[in-house]
Amino acid sequence: MNVRRGHLPRERSRAWGRSRDLAMGGRFAFAGGREGWVRVLLTAVGVGLGVALLLLTTAIPNALAVRHDRDEARLDYTYDQKHKPKAADTLVISDANSNYHGSDIRGRLVEPEGPRAPLAPGLATYPAPGDMVVSPALKRLLDSADGKLLRDRLPYRVVGTIGEPGLIGSHELAYYAGAKNLTPRIDGWQTARITAFGNPHPSPPDKTDPVLILLILVVFVVLLMPVAVFIAAAVRFGGERRDRRLAALRLVGSDSRMTRRIAAGEALAGSLVGLVFGTVFFLLGRHLAGSVEILGISVFPSYLNPTPALALLVAVTVPAAAVLVTLFAMRGVVIEPLGVVRTAKPSRRRLWWRLLLPLGGLAMLAPMIGQGRSNGEFNQYLVIGGVLLLLVGVTALLPWVVEAVVARLGTGNVAWQLAVRRLQLNSGSAARMVNGIAVAVAGAVALQMLFAGVESDYTKVTGQNVEQTQMQVQNLRGGAFISAAEKFSATKGVRKATALGTLQVGDRSWNSKGAPGTSSSVTVGDCAALREVARLTSCHDGDVFVARGGDRGMDADTAKLARPGRKLYFDTGDGFSKGPDLVWPVPSGLQQVRAIKGPNENVYSGFLMTPAALPHRMTGLVSGQVYLSLDESVPDVHEYVRNTAARIDPLADSIVWAANEQSTKFTSIRTGLLVGATCVLALIGASLLVSQLEQLRERKMLLSALIAFGTRRRTLSLSVLWQTAIPIALGLLLASTVGLTLGAVLLKMVGATVGVDWASVLTMSGIGATVVLVVTLLSLPPLWRLMRPEGLRTE
């Protein structure tokens, strides 16, 4: 088509004009002198903080995948019932995990059996017996004063560090120690002979619980929504000064549409700079991630690589949102050549359309009430949409609530009147400042209700009597078990140690075809230990008892076997192969006793045997456990117990008893929520501080004028505090209402009883109020610097 110059098609001409207006707005953003640059900088910092957190969020799936892959790559559990023969490519490896001051320690004892033994990820070579290679975090701990007790537990010489491929996090505590003679300990689960690392029997992932999926979806929405709110608020920084500049443009001939496009261009420029800032903030945060551990979770910087598609989505969405938010914000602003009509009393905000948002969210969630484990999966789109609409409803309702309340506030002292008048003139800015806090609190209250409501489903009672026993040490074998009670009794903070070993006896050899027809258990312990499991009238080392009162079948089998002179056979197998036949003639004069519940709430019926009565050849085959009663007022008493256990047997497993235990998946989701909430709260604080400084900068002339007329600084400082306190109080009240409503609906969806954990509600509200209070206090020094008569100077 032939088109003469200057006569472009109408649509093309319009598009060119719009692009030109946007570009002009971008030039104004950077060519407005110091004020323009300050506004762009504030906008860029606010947007950049949000973009950094969004990029971090997009990187989380990759970080979790890398952690999982690295953990799978170093897996050494085989659970194999086949005994691999020793060869040039075999490695014997033992699990020696421990815990120190609440932090897990991944420990492995290794004994390569040939030159081609598989090498663990992160290692260049295996340490010699008596040496160990450690993770960088463990090395720092061992070298510090806090690691004194741990150094006593790990009597190995540090000869190197584990490389990043062998660790799942920068703060993981792990070590590989060289050992000898591990072969007799091979049992297929704690000690194994392997030819390769990794999962030898990969299985498809389990079907995820619908309630856990719901928790994950709500957690992500609740954590990301405040970020979006803050980005939307950041692109509106400096709105009043910008509108005055736009009035000047109207004076020189631009129409209202062109003016709005120029304003959108300014916001677009600030958001693009914000993308750059956000990328820089993310890279800095990514670099620092290796030195931070939050709630036991740490990563390496290389883990935090955002998914390209999601990163591109952030790069496109943020500038587009900046333009849309600016155009939406200016819909009620009339910019005329001689000023901005917004400086007059604005028209009252309408309530009806604001109520439609939360009502629409409830309508989307309502069809899923009663679904879940038994009635099908939750619709993910309806869940996300419903929660989003409810939280967006907070941001829509809060300006109306603030305007309605401050319009009815009465008189008071000067500070109160200054604050109230400022809020009455521009309640929208005050509402925007606390919108993010309100959304975060509303989501947190709902999640706390949901977690509290379903917690019992993922918590089970262990049945452990924590009043009688506080720790248990297991996997003690042979001579180590026989002397364990005496050594633990001498440990600092231990009140009582009860050592009980177990064996099996039968009426015929365990090496014969099939198991014995009749069998019973043998419990080995000193007299003090046996009194914990049976009522004994007298006891001496060398005595044997027959305990009844447990399982009827066990009592009947024991009665058949407990005939003096009868030959019984001990089970000497190791789970892989049969052991030698060890015959035990039943002695005469067996004492009949009544079995009672032992320290682990089990009834020990069968044979009870003191150490001197145990055949000497059976001493090395006893596998026992020690139950410990502790004085928990002694500092580090658990560490003293673990150190004693390690000296007795490096493979001993120490367990702290608890009345309840939770599902690991449920705990992981809750931990993820706490980690994410910590990051969001940090963003909220930083963004609020930037917003507060921007508002103070815009009111510099007014503050200077008030000071020049004799207003006291204390009065102005109190007015700033009131301007923050009133909106945050209203915001927290609205957030609690919406949060309780959302929490009740979510509990109905999972079929749980609706209940309110008021302590959590008050805690969440208190945290939100504290963040705002801290930000306000941090803004007081800049406020005092602005309160000078010299601020009236202008050019």
N, C-alpha and C positions, 0 to 999 in steps of 0.2 A: 504494500500500500504506500502510495506516495503522500507524504505529509510535509508541507512546507515548514521551515523553521519558524518557531513561535506559534504554531498551530497544532500542538500535540493533542491527541485524543483526550476527551474530558477526564476519563478515569485515570489515565496516565498522569495527567496534569495534577489531579487531586492527590494521587499517591506521592508525586514529586513534592508537592506543597507540604504534605504531612511530614515527609522525611526531612524536608528543609526546616520545618518548625522544631522537630525533635532535635536536629543537629544544632539549631540555634540555642535551644535550651541547654544542650551540653556545653556549648561555648560560654554561655552565661555562667554555668556552674564553675568554670575554671577561670573566667575572666572578670569575676566580680570582686577582685581585690582580696584583701585579707578576710573580709566577712564571707565571701564566696568560698574561699579555700577552707576556712574553718568549718563551714557547713558541710562541704563535701567530705572533709576529714571525719567529722562526727558521724555522718551517714555511713561512710565506708567502714569505720570501726564497728558501728552497730551491726551493719549487714555482714561484715566480715566475721564477727563472732558467731553469728547464726550459721553462716555458710561453713565455717570450720566444724561446728558441731554436726551439721548435716553430712559433711564429707566423712567425719568420723563414724557417723551412723552407717553410711553406705559401706564403710570398710569393715564393720563388725562381722558380717557374714563370712568374709574372706579370712578374718583373723580367727574366728571359731573353726573354720574348715582347716586352716593350717595347724592349729593346736591339735585338732583331732587326728590329722594325718601324721603328725610327728609322734603323737602318743601311740598310734597304731604301729608306726614303723619301728619303734623300740620295744614293742610288746614281747615279753619272754615267758608268758604263761602258756603252757601247753595243755594242761588238764588231760594228758595222754596216759592211758592205762598200759601202754606198751613200753617196755624198758628198752631204750635205744642202747646199742653196744658202744663202748668206747672206740673212737676212731680219730683219724688225723684232722677231721673237720668238726669235732664236737666240742662243746663248751658246757661245763657244769655251772649253773648260776642259781643263786639263792636270793630270795626276797628278804631284805633286812630293813624294811621300812620302819620309820620311827616318827616321833613328834617332839617338837621343842617349843615351849612357850606358845602353844596353840598353832604352830606352823608345821605342816607335814614335811617330812624328809623322805625322799625316795632313795633308798639304799639298796645296793646289790653287791653280793660277794661273788667273785668270778674266779674260775679255775679252768683256763684253756687246756685242752687235752691233746692238742696237736697244732702244727704250724698253720693249718687252714681253718682254725676255729673262727666262727663268725664274729666279726667285729661290731660292737655296739655303735649305733649312730653317735657321732660327736667325739669318738675316741680315735686316736692315731695308733695306739697300742695299749694292751692291757697292763695294769700295774702288777708288779711282783708281789708275792705274799708279804704282808706288812705295810704295803704302800697303798695309796688311793689317789684317784683323780676326782676333783670336785667341781661343782658348778661355781661360776664367779660369785654368786650370792652367798653360797655356803662358805667359800674362802673368806669373804669379807666378814662373815659372822664369826668364823673360827678365829680370825685375827683380832677381833674386837673384844672388849671387856665383857660384853654380854654373852660371849660364847664359851665362858670358862667351863660351865658344867657340861656343855656339849663336847668340848675337847676331851674331857674325861671319858665320855662315852665312845668316842671314835679314836682309839689308840693307834692310828695309822699315820704314816708320814705322807704329807701332801707332795705329789711329784708332778702334778699337771692340772689342767682345767678341762672341763667338758665343753666341746664346741656347741655353737648354736643349734645345729641339726639334731643334737641329742637332748634338747630341752624344750619344754612347751612354753616357757615364760622366762623373762629376764631375772625374776626374783625367785625362781624355783630353787629349792634346796635339794641337791642330789649328789650322789657320789657312787663310784665304783671302787671297791677295795679288793685287792688280791687275797686269795685264801688257799688253803691246802686241805686235802682230805674231805671234800664235800660229797663224794660219791655215796658214802653210807647214809647221807641225809636225803637222797633222792626219793621224793614221794609224789611227784607229778604236779604239785601245786605250789608248795613253797620252794622246793628245790627241784630242778629239772635238768636233764641233759638235752641240749638243743643243737641243731645244725644251722639255724637261721633265725633272725629276728622278724617279728611281725606276727599277725594273727594267722595261725595255721588253719583255723576253721572259721572263716568269715561267714557271717549269717546276715540275712536281710534285716534291716532295722525293724524294731518292734512298732506296732501300730501305736501312734501317739494318742494319748488320752485327750478326748475333745475338750475337757475342762482346762487342761494344760495349754492346748492351742488357743483357747479363749483368753487365758491369762497372757500369753505371749502377744496376741494381737492388741489387747487393751494396753499392755505395757508400752508397746511401740507407739501407739496413737497418743497416749498420755505424755510420753517423753518428747515427741516431736512437735506436738501442737504448740507448746509454749515457745519453741524456737520459731515457728512460723509467725506467731503473734509478735515476737520481738523484731523480726525482720520487717514485718508490715509497719511497726511503729518507727523503726529506724529510718525508713525512707521518707518519713514526714518530719524529720528534724528541721528546725529553722523555718517552719511553715509561715509564721507571721512575717518575718523579714522578706521571705520569698514573695508573699502576696503583695507587699508594698512595692517590690520591684516590678511585679506584674502590672500593678496599677499605673506605673510610669510607662510601661509598654502600651497600655490602652490609651494613654494620653497622646502617644505619637502615632496612633492609628491602627493598632492590631485589634481584631475582633475577639469576642469571648472564646470562640473555639480555638483560634490560634493561640490565645493566651494559655488555655489549658494544655494544649500540646507542648508549648514551650516549658510549662511546669513539669509535664511528664518527661520531657527531655532532660531536665535537670535531675529528676529522680533517677532516670535511666543511667545518667553519667555517674551519679553517686553509687548506684548498685553495681555498675561494672567495676568501678574502683573497689567496691566492697568485695566483689568476687576475687580480685587480685589479693586484697588484704586477707580474705578468708583462706585462700590457697596458702599464703605465707603463714598465717596462724596455724593452719592444719599441718604444714610441714614442720613448723617449730614444735607443735604439740606431738607430732609423730616422732620427732627426734627425742623429745623428752619422755616419751611413753616408756622407753626402756628403763628409766630410772624411777618409775612410779609404780606402786602396787596399791590397788584399791580393793579392800575387802578380800584380800587373798588372791586376787586376779592380777596377773601381769602379762605383758606381751613384749615381743621384740618389735622395733620399728618396722622391720621388713614385713611383719604381718599385716600392717595397716595400709593396704592397697585398695582404694575404693574400686568397686566394680565400674568399668568404663561406662556402661549404659546408665547406671544410677548417677555417676558424676556428671555425665552430659545432661541428664534430666535436671540436676541442681543448677547447672550453668545456664540452662534455658529458662527454667521456672522462676528463678530469683529476679532477673531483669524484667521478665514479663509481669510478675507480681508487683514489682515496683511501679510500673506504668499504670497497671489497673488500680492499685491502691491509691495512687495520686489522683487519678481521674475520679475515682469514687469519692475521695475525701473532698474534692472541689465541687461536687455536685450541688452543695448547698451554700457555696460561697459566691457572692456577686462581686466581681472585680470591675470597678468603674474607673474612669480616668482620674478621678479626684480622690480615690481611696477604696477601701475594702469594707463592704457592708457588714462583714462578720464582726467588726469592732463594736457594732451596736448589739442590743440584746437579741440573741438568735431565736428563731421560732422553736416552739416546744417539740421535742422528739416524740415520734409516734411509737406506741407500744405494740400495736397489733402484729406488725410483721416481725417484730423481735421475738414474740412468743411463738411464732410459727416454727422457728428453728429448733428449740428444745422439744416442742410437741412432735415435730417431724422425726426427731431422733428417737423419741419414745415409740412412735408408730413403727419405725424400722426394727426396733428391738423386740417389740411385743410378740410377733409371730414365733419367736424362738424361745419363749418362756416354757420351761418343762423339757426342753431338748437336752442333749448331752450324752452321757454314757449309755443310756438305755433307749433313747428315742432319736438317735441319728446325730450327725455332725451339725455344728453351727455354721450358718452361711457367713463366710468370711466378709463378703462385701456388705451385707446388712450390718454385721458387727462394727466394721470400720466406719461405715456411713453413719450409723446411729450414734456411736460414741463421738464422732467428729461433730455432728450437728448439735449434740448436747453441749460440748465444750465450746463450739463457736457461739452457741447461745449465750454463754457467759460473757463473751466479748461484746455481743450485741446488746445484752440487757444492762451491763454495767454502766455505760454512759447515761442511759435513761434513769437508772436508780440514783446515780450521783447527782444528776440535774434535778430530779424530783425532790431529793432530800435537802440539798444545799439551798434550794429556793425557799425552803421553810425554816431555815436556821435563823434564830433570833440574834439579838445584840449580845455583846460581851465586851471584854477588854479590847485594847487596840490591836494586839496581835491576832486575836480571834477574828475581829472585824476585817482586818487586812486579808487574812486567809480565806474567810467566807466570801468576801467580795471578789477576790481573784477566782475562786471556784465558780461563783455565779456567772462571771463574765466568760470563763473558758473552762467549763467542766470537762470538755472532751479531751483536752491534753492531760488532765489529771487522771481520767479514766484509762487513757491509753498507757499511762505510765505503770499502772498496777494491773493491767489486763493479763500480762504474762504470769504474774504471781497468782492471780485469781484462777486462771486456767490450770496452772500447775497444782495448786491446792485442791481444786475440784477433782482433778484426775487422781491425785494421791489419796484423797479421802475415799473415793470409789474403790480404788485398788486395795487399800487397807481393809475395807469392808469385805471385799471379795476374798482376799487372802485369809482373813480371819474366819470367814464363813466356811471355806473349804479346807482349812488347815487340818482339821481333825480327820479328814479323809486320807490325808497323806502323812499322818502321824500315827505310829503304832506304839502300844505299851510294850516295853521290852520284858517286863516281868522280873527285872533285876531288883533285888532288895538293896537299894542304895544306902539305907540306914545302917545295914550290917557290913556291907562290902562296898568299897569305893573304886578299887582297881583289881584287875585280873591279869596275870602273866601266864601265857600258855606256850605250848610247843617246847617245854623243857623235857629233856630226855636223859635217861640213864643216870649216871652219877651226879650230873648237874641237878636233876630233880631231887635226888635223895638229900642233898645238902642245901636245897633252896630255902626251905623254911627258916633254917638257922641264919642264913645270910640276909634274908629279907627282914627278919626280926631285929637284926642289928642295924638296919638302915634308918637314917634320920627321918622321923615323922611317921614311922610304921608302928601301929599299936599292936597288931596281931597278924600273923601270916599262917594261913592254912593251906598245906600242900597235899594234893590228892592226885594219885596216878591211877591209870586204868589199864587193865589187861583183859583178855578173853581166854576162857578155858572150855574144853569140850570133852565128850566121852570117847572120842577117838582122834587120831592124827588129823590135823588140818591139811596135811599133804595128801591124804587119801582122796579118792574120787568123791566129790560132793562134800558139803560141810558136815560137821558132826551132827548127829541126831539130836543131842541134848547139849546145850551150852549155857554158860552163865558168865557174869562179869566178876572181875576181881578188882577191888579198890584198895590201893596201897597208900598208907600214910602212917605217921607216928600216932601215938596214943591221943595227943591233943587234937590232931586232925580228925581221927576217927570218932572222937566224942562229938564232933560237929555234925556227923552224919548218922549216928546211932546212939542209943542209950546203953552205955557201958557201966557195969558195976565195978569192974577192975580191969586194968590193962597193963601189960608189960611188953617191952620190945621182944618179939618172937611169938606173940599170940596170933591166933587166927580165929575169926568169928564168922558165923553165918547170920546174915541180917535178913529178916523178913518184914513185910509190911509195904512192899511196893507193888509192882505189877503181879497179878495172880499167876500168870504163866511163868514169869521169872522165878517166883517163889516155888512153884511146883518143880521146875527144872533144877533149881538149886537143891531142893530136898532130895532129888534123885541122885545128884552128884556128890552130896555131902555125906558120903558113907566112908567111915575110917578105913584106910587101906586101899581104897579104890584109886586106880591110876587115871589121872586126868592129863590132858595135853594142852599146853599153852599155844596160843596163836602167835607164831614168830614171823609171819609174812610181812612184807613191806608194801603190799599193794600191787607190786609188779611180779614178784616171784615168791615161791614158798620158802620158808626158813627151815632150819633143822628141827627135828622132833625134840621137844623138851617135856619130859614126863614129871608130873608132880603127884606123889602119893598123898592122899588126903590123910592128915594126921588125926590121931584120936583126941578125944577131949575137946572137940569144937564147942565153943560157947555160942548159945543161941541168943541173939539180941534183936531188938526192935529198931528198924530203920526209921529215920526221920528226914525231913527236908534239909538238904545241905545248903551251903552258902549260895549256890546257884539255883535254889528252889527245886532241885531234883531230889528224888528219893533213891539213895544208894543201897538197893537190896542186892543180895548175892554174897560173895565172899569178901570179907574185910581182912586185910593182911598187914601186919607191921613190917617194917623193912628187914628186920633180922629173920623173919620167916620166909622171905622171898628167896627162892633158889638163886645162887650167885650168878648163874648163867643168864638169869632173866633180868638182872639189874640194868643192863644196857638197853633193854627193850621197853622199859617203862616210859610211857609218855604222860606227862603230868601237867597240872595247872596249879597256880598258887593264887589264893583269894586273900586280898589284903584289906585290912581295916586301917584307915589313915587318920592322922591328926591334920586336917586340912588347913588349920591355922598356921602350920609351918610353911614358910615361903618356899616355893619350888619343890614341894614334897613329891609331886608327880615326876619331876626330873630326877630326883634322887632314886626313886623306884626304877625308872628306866635305866639309869646308869648301873644299878645293881643287877638288873636283868641282863644287860649287855655284857657285864663281867662274867656272869654265870654261863650265859650262852648267847653268842652274837645273833642267833636267829630267833631268840625269844621275842614273843609278840606281846606288848603291853597295851591293855585296853582300859580306858577310863569308863566306868559304868555310868549309865544315865537311865532315868526312869522312862524316857520316851526317845524315839528316833524318827527322823523325817525322811521322806522320799528324796533321793538325791536330785531328781529332775525338778521337783517342786522347790527344793532349796536353791538350785542353780538359777531358776527363774527369779526367785526373790532376790538373790544376790545380784543378778543382772539388773533388776529394778533399782536396787540401792546404788549400784555403780552409775547407772544412767542418771538417776536422780541427783547424784552428787555433781555430775557434769552439768546438768541442766541448771541446778542452783548456782553453780559458779557462773554460768552464762547469764542467768537472771541478775545476779549481783553486778556483774560487769556492765551489762546493758543498761540497767537502771542507773548506774553511776554516770554513764555517758549521757543518758536522757536527762538526768538531773542537771548536769553541767551545761547541757544545751539550753535548758529552760532558764537557768540563771544567766547565761550569756545574753539571751534575748531580752532579759529584764534589767540589764545593766544600767540603762539610763534611768529607769523608774527607781531602782534602788538608790542610785546616786542622788536623785532628786529628793527622796525621802530623808536621806541622811543630811542633805543640805538644809532641809527644813527643820532639822533637830530631832528626828526619830532616833530612838536608842537602838543600838545594835542588838541588844538582848530582845527587844520587841520584834525586830525583823527576823531574827533567828527562830524565835518561837512561832512566828507566822509561817515560816517555811516548814517547821515541824508539823503544824496543824494542817497545812495544805497537803502534806503526805499522809498524816494519820487519818484524816476523815475519809479519803477515797479508799485507803487500804482496809479500814474497818468495814466499810460497805462492801468492798470487793471480797473480803474473807467471809462475810456473812452470806453473800450471794454464792460464793464458791462452795461453802459448806452445804448450803441448801441443794444446789445442783449435784454436788458430789454424793450426798446422802441419797438423793433420788436415783442417780445412776447406779450407785452401789446396791440399792435395793432391787433394781431391775436385774442387774447381773446375778445377784444371789438367787432371784426367782428363776433365771435362765438355767442355772446349774442345779436347781432343786434343793438349795440349801435354805436353812432357816434364816429369815431376815432378822438381823440384830445389828445394833450400832455399837461400835467400840469407841466410846466417847473419849477415852484417853488418846487414841490414835487421831481422832478428829482435832482435839485440842493441840496435840503435838504438831500435826501438819500446819494448822493455823498459826501456831506459835513460831514455827520455823519460817513461814512466809513473812510474818510480821517482823521477825528478827532480821531477815535479809534486808527488808525495806529500812528498818531502823539503822542498821549498820551503814547502808548506802547514804542515808540522810546525814548521819554524823560525819561520814567522809566528805560530804559536800559542803560542810560548814566552813572549813578553812578557805576554799575558793569564794564562798559567799562573803566572808569577812574582807577578803581582798577587793571584792567588787563594791563594797559599801564605803566608797570614798567620794567626796564631792568632786574630785578630779575626773570622775567618770562622766561628768556632764560635758566635758570638752568634746568637740566634734569638728569635722572638717567639711 
